[in-house]
Amino acid sequence: MAFRLGDYIIICGELSNTSHYSTHGALQLAGMEDAIGIQLTGDCDATSRGAISASRRRPIPPNAPRRNSRNTARPRAAWP
């Protein structure tokens, strides 16, 4: 099944490339109750080959200032 990860916020995840030509793991996405499993054919690049990589997103404090993003500008009207 095709899945656009860019549409979701990744909370935490783990990828393992400890088997030859196989990468697998799981990602927990915001808004989804269960983690999604990932099974890929192929190796990671040379710096990650044979390793297990895990990451977790730090919580954002409620009073933290928001960073400006390219997408925060209001779109201009195409016509009046």
Beta strands, then each sheet from edge to edge (+ up, - down):
strand 1: 10-19
strand 2: 22-29
strand 3: 36-41
strand 4: 52-56
sheet 1: 3+ 2- 1+ 4-
end
